[in-house]
């Protein structure tokens, strides 16, 4: 009899806790133990990407990049607008697609597999069958159209969208949504959209307009909604600059967060990123400060900035960008159209030595950034090897010596290997230095000999 009572008590307890088994607090930090690596549609397609383009990038990743650790395929902004445009956003007469609960749905004219209310389920299945993971982008808040139509919020007893919004603190650059107030129905709305995304098979979500100003209440609602949706959805907050005084909060609620606004193929964007990153070294791992997407390869096919082109960065500048992103352990989200890659671009994404450092490096720290010179180091705790990146940030048209005292990295003597080429560069005592052209850099693996 006691066993029967205990059995029914357990069943009742399960029902009383809700339909979903909520993840434990902080468990999400185990969902991306190394910085996520993938492709995002923004840099090449802006808000206009279509299903066949997503599939072609997934096909390329599965064939050429998956074995190197690349795994996420992310559909960026406004997949729910039927008539968006390149070079900005259609904010004059956008045709939104929503369901009866005020939740965005993929535009079928762009994503044909979404017909009959299937959402992104079939596209996610396509990506998953290739051994990859599927992600989407949303804006924070609730659709203005849901508010105007007073659509009901799923999971509530009659609360409608117009009861949970404010038009203050609205996003200044894209006005699709309103801010969600911390009132009854608000958590249920976020719960409902993540319930939907989980049913589609979403593995990654990038949520925009969260950081400036920092929307702490909505971030906390998002965290709760993900934790209860029964799917391990990696959370990326965007864009920067995330305020450094919120570092402890964001690392306890998101897997990755942007440090800066969009990074494009301009040298000044890279140097700005280097300066901002100085504040974030103490917050690397087990969640990740994010350097933004990688604007290499073929970008702006229908993008926001400029015409269809291969990246305007020189080869030295492209190595410098990759050296910064990898030694800093930023998430790597490639922004170019993968099927358009040339051999050089592909080589930047498939170097086993560099990606090993990106995955296994720890204790990342900046040694200095002064006089247009930068040095960053990390360590491989498995092998004891030390990684060192040296950068010449000067615009002057001559080589400059960038030098580090070996004592600063716990050595007296060492051997060095260039990570990109795999070639030995020699033995060093007391100091290690390199003569670097403007905007160039060097990425080394150091093995202690004394």
Rosetta blueprint (number, residue, H / E / L):
1 X L
2 X H
3 X H
4 X H
5 X H
6 X H
7 X H
8 X H
9 X H
10 X H
11 X H
12 X H
13 X H
14 X H
15 X H
16 X H
17 X L
18 X L
19 X L
20 X L
21 X L
22 X L
23 X L
24 X L
25 X L
26 X L
27 X H
28 X H
29 X H
30 X H
31 X L
32 X L
33 X L
34 X L
35 X L
36 X L
37 X E
38 X E
39 X E
40 X E
41 X L
42 X H
43 X H
44 X H
45 X H
46 X H
47 X H
48 X H
49 X L
50 X L
51 X H
52 X H
53 X H
54 X H
55 X H
56 X H
57 X H
58 X H
59 X H
60 X H
61 X H
62 X H
63 X H
64 X H
65 X H
66 X H
67 X H
68 X H
69 X L
70 X L
71 X L
72 X E
73 X E
74 X E
75 X E
76 X L
77 X L
78 X L
79 X L
80 X L
81 X E
82 X L
83 X L
84 X L
85 X L
86 X L
87 X L
88 X L
89 X L
90 X L
91 X L
92 X L
93 X L
94 X L
95 X L
96 X E
97 X L
98 X E
99 X L
100 X L
101 X L
102 X L
103 X L
104 X E
105 X L
106 X L
107 X L
108 X L
109 X L
110 X L
111 X L
112 X H
113 X H
114 X H
115 X H
116 X H
117 X H
118 X L
119 X L
120 X L
121 X H
122 X H
123 X H
124 X H
125 X H
126 X H
127 X H
128 X H
129 X H
130 X L
131 X L
132 X L
133 X E
134 X E
135 X E
136 X E
137 X E
138 X E
139 X E
140 X L
141 X L
142 X E
143 X E
144 X H
145 X H
146 X H
147 X H
148 X H
149 X L
150 X L
151 X L
152 X E
153 X L
154 X L
155 X L
156 X L
157 X L
158 X L
159 X L
160 X E
161 X H
162 X H
163 X H
164 X L
165 X E
166 X E
167 X L
168 X L
169 X L
170 X L
171 X L
172 X L
173 X L
174 X L
175 X L
176 X L
177 X E
178 X E
179 X E
180 X E
181 X L
182 X L
183 X L
184 X L
185 X L
186 X H
187 X H
188 X H
189 X H
190 X H
191 X H
192 X H
193 X H
194 X H
195 X H
196 X H
197 X H
198 X H
199 X H
200 X H
201 X L
202 X L
203 X L
204 X E
205 X E
206 X E
207 X E
208 X E
209 X L
210 X L
211 X L
212 X L
213 X L
214 X L
215 X L
216 X H
217 X H
218 X H
219 X H
220 X H
221 X H
222 X H
223 X H
224 X H
225 X H
226 X H
227 X H
228 X H
229 X L
230 X L
231 X L
232 X L
233 X L
234 X E
235 X E
236 X E
237 X E
238 X L
239 X L
240 X L
241 X L
242 X L
243 X L
244 X H
245 X H
246 X H
247 X H
248 X H
249 X H
250 X H
251 X H
252 X L
253 X L
254 X L
255 X L
256 X E
257 X E
258 X E
259 X L
260 X L
261 X L
262 X L
263 X L
264 X L
265 X L
266 X L
267 X H
268 X H
269 X H
270 X H
271 X H
272 X H
273 X H
274 X H
275 X H
276 X H
277 X H
278 X L
279 X L
280 X L
281 X H
282 X H
283 X H
284 X L
285 X L
286 X L
287 X L
288 X E
289 X E
290 X E
291 X L
292 X L
293 X L
294 X E
295 X L
296 X L
297 X L
298 X E
299 X E
300 X L
301 X L
302 X L
303 X L
304 X L
305 X L
306 X L
307 X L
308 X L
309 X E
310 X E
311 X L
312 X L
313 X L
314 X L
315 X H
316 X H
317 X H
318 X H
319 X H
320 X H
321 X H
322 X H
323 X H
324 X H
325 X H
326 X H
327 X H
328 X L
329 X L
330 X L
331 X L
332 X E
333 X E
334 X E
335 X L
336 X L
337 X L
338 X H
339 X H
340 X H
341 X L
342 X L
343 X H
344 X H
345 X H
346 X H
347 X H
348 X H
349 X H
350 X L
351 X L
352 X H
353 X H
354 X H
355 X H
356 X H
357 X H
358 X H
359 X H
360 X H
361 X E
362 X E
363 X E
364 X E
365 X E
366 X E
367 X E
368 X E
369 X E
370 X E
371 X L
372 X L
373 X E
374 X E
375 X E
376 X E
377 X E
378 X E
379 X E
380 X E
381 X L
382 X L
383 X L
384 X L
385 X L
386 X E
387 X E
388 X E
389 X E
390 X E
391 X E
392 X E
393 X L
394 X L
395 X L
396 X L
397 X L
398 X L
399 X L
400 X E
401 X E
402 X E
403 X E
404 X E
405 X E
406 X H
407 X H
408 X H
409 X H
410 X L
411 X L
412 X L
413 X E
414 X E
415 X E
416 X E
417 X E
418 X E
419 X L
420 X L
421 X L
422 X L
423 X L
424 X E
425 X E
426 X E
427 X E
428 X E
429 X E
430 X L
431 X E
432 X E
433 X E
434 X E
435 X E
436 X E
437 X L
438 X L
439 X L
440 X L
441 X E
442 X E
443 X E
444 X E
445 X E
446 X E
447 X E
448 X E
449 X L
450 X L
